[in-house]
Amino acid sequence: MNQEYTLSVFSEDHIGILNQITIILTRRQINIDSITASESAVKGVHLITIVVRTTPEMVQKVVRQMEKVIDVLKVFAHTSEEIVYQEIALFKVSTKVMMSGTITDQVVRYHNGRLVEVTPEYMVIEKTGHKDEIIELLHFLEKHGILQFVRSGRVAITRQVKELNTYLKEMDSATRSKIPESTIYN
Amino acid sequence: MKENNNKNHNGNGQGEISGAEAVINILIAEGVDTIFGYPGGAIMPIYDNLMNVEDKITHVLTRHEQGAAHAAQGYAMVTGKPGVCLATSGPGATNLVTGIANAYLDSVPVVFITAQVVSTLIGTDAFQETDIIGVSMPVTKWNCQVKSADEIPEALSKAFYIATTGRPGPVLIDITKDAQIQKLNFIYSKCDYIRSYNPHIPLHMKEIESAAILINHASRPMIIAGHGVLISHAEEELLKFAEKTGIPVALTLLGLSAFPSSHRLYAGYLGMHGNYAPNVLTNQADLLIAIGMRFDDRVTGNLKKYAPDASVIHIDIDAAEINKNVRVDVAINNDAKEALYNLIPLVNQNSYEKWIREFRIYDKTEFDTVIKKDIKPESGEIKMGEVVKMISDLTKGDAVIVTDVGQNQMVTARYYRFSEPNTLVTSGGLGTMGFGLPASVGARLGSHKKNVITFLGDGGFQMTIQELGTIMQYNIGVKIVILNNSYLGMVRQWQDMFFSKRYASTEMVNPDFVAIAAAYRIPAKKVSERADLESSIKEMLATDGPYLLEVTVEKETNVMPMVQPGASVSEIKLTH
């Protein structure tokens, strides 16, 4: 049974890591719904957030294969309930259209959109939220005409208590104890 | 992403020695005394420096980079030391790829050093430029490009550490030509720590205890041991564990030689062309103890019908192998030696005479229906099996055996009686035709045994036949046995069994192999009559230096038994 998983891949900041991670998914014919890569809160540690749909068994297999990549520090696989996540979208629309009727009002009040730039020709609206909320706003604005639209990949924060820093310390410590399975996938 | 750990590599060309000299110094510091390779434009600075240390490092010039890769693997498999292989940029590097993939699938430590075009030309489609980092990424344990001389020590120290620790594997370091020429202040210390890589997994006694409970309560248990036993040098622990518990031991192809084949608890060789008893009885066992093996599809047959009644204990150092193909009840993610060492005190002294008698009954059936005809045929053409059996008897297991891939490999695995660890060099996971001859070059240079014997088919031999030149140049004393049936035998067997005997492109018109050997000044003989076989083998074994023995074998033989594709291991067929 396929389910949505958010993979958080923490790695050293080396060239080629993204490629090494994605080929693991490609080999298994797992489609990437979204992907985001940036530096994490820990200096020198890179974070790749990938959203995939697959089975619970398969997600465990690919997590282990990702952790096998030498420069990968830790990989977490979370279901949507286990994380707080957001995506961001930007819409460029004609100012003339936006000023007609109650469109701007609806964007701001009902959809929680934010105007980030307003010029006589166009407005740029920012919307942060889950994919379905963004799609809802997209459908609304489509009716009135969109000049440009872009949506980001997912970013996510886990609900679990144990933080990455703790894992890193454990890895770094002389005893180098292995983290029991139960705490990895919970 | 930013470049290499935020370090500021100035690479300003100031310092004591060149990058190329640093590479050589590091090889010496890592205890490397034999390397295999092929020079070319971009790697010339390294080769130039190699000339200065001819007393310390023997470089073997193969006739093709693929040969160098396989030779380095053969060397690594018999010595337990990392193999080292050099190649130039572009085609030199891409010619290695089959050898790298082969080492990757069989977990063999080989450090590949390739040269790259000058750093300013990278990405411009320069002459002999390929993105070997991108190309080799899926088939290396780790790879790294070095663009300035001062990065060389760290990259190479990591390369040796990663290749040889944990589950071993090939690594590739790609060094630009300018980095080889630049100077650096050379300081070298061996790597023993990488934050993101922990090969020393602490043991969890809870899993060991759970395993012991399952073992102590089993009534039809079976040990299935693989290459991991040899890699972790756990042969003695395996022997002790088996003898204490009385549990029969079956081996995978790459596990052969990890347990003496003459031992009363030896249950045979597992897999598609393995022995009858361990394949059939896998599906009657109530407990499988898998040690250093990865449930390859050639071992498990149809997974849905694999070991339906068995609990499974899986000891493997690679966490990614646990639950990959077979769901396990107890996972011991650890080194085989350490796991067995801790497990032995917790298991009961036991014996399973009734269960072992079942193995012997199947053994007898296999002997009467298959083996007897294979090793003691009374008439007809020479059989592959009798050649292997005769060499096994005459060497008494005191030899290193190398094989190519196909029928020659399966027959050798079935009929050579291994008695010492690390005496088989073969291509398991990738099944690389052309592996045997170059791998035997490395095995010969790495082994102290009097005899290193390589069994090849006429097809595989001709894939890397040019390595006869290497054997000639360095007088490498390998005994080459060509089992010549003028067919790509294993493919022909499948055509026979599954494609209505339509032999599409499998028949070979072969040259005069004895004449070819003569051209390379290698003593050679062709045998077609059974009466001449023994004396010819004895002559080969008594010869110092290389020798080629071509044996004309029965043209159309099928290697049996066989677990047919899609079938369960218990549906293994004895006859076709």
Boltz contact constraints between the chains, C-beta under 6 A:
constraints:
  - contact:
      token1: [A, 12]
      token2: [B, 196]
      max_distance: 6.0
  - contact:
      token1: [A, 13]
      token2: [B, 1]
      max_distance: 6.0
  - contact:
      token1: [A, 13]
      token2: [B, 2]
      max_distance: 6.0
  - contact:
      token1: [A, 15]
      token2: [B, 1]
      max_distance: 6.0
  - contact:
      token1: [A, 23]
      token2: [B, 138]
      max_distance: 6.0
  - contact:
      token1: [A, 61]
      token2: [B, 324]
      max_distance: 6.0
  - contact:
      token1: [A, 64]
      token2: [B, 319]
      max_distance: 6.0
  - contact:
      token1: [A, 64]
      token2: [B, 320]
      max_distance: 6.0
  - contact:
      token1: [A, 65]
      token2: [B, 320]
      max_distance: 6.0
  - contact:
      token1: [A, 68]
      token2: [B, 320]
      max_distance: 6.0
  - contact:
      token1: [A, 70]
      token2: [B, 142]
      max_distance: 6.0
  - contact:
      token1: [A, 70]
      token2: [B, 162]
      max_distance: 6.0
  - contact:
      token1: [A, 70]
      token2: [B, 197]
      max_distance: 6.0
  - contact:
      token1: [A, 71]
      token2: [B, 196]
      max_distance: 6.0
  - contact:
      token1: [A, 72]
      token2: [B, 196]
      max_distance: 6.0
  - contact:
      token1: [A, 73]
      token2: [B, 196]
      max_distance: 6.0
  - contact:
      token1: [A, 176]
      token2: [B, 198]
      max_distance: 6.0
  - contact:
      token1: [A, 177]
      token2: [B, 202]
      max_distance: 6.0
  - contact:
      token1: [A, 178]
      token2: [B, 201]
      max_distance: 6.0
  - contact:
      token1: [A, 178]
      token2: [B, 202]
      max_distance: 6.0
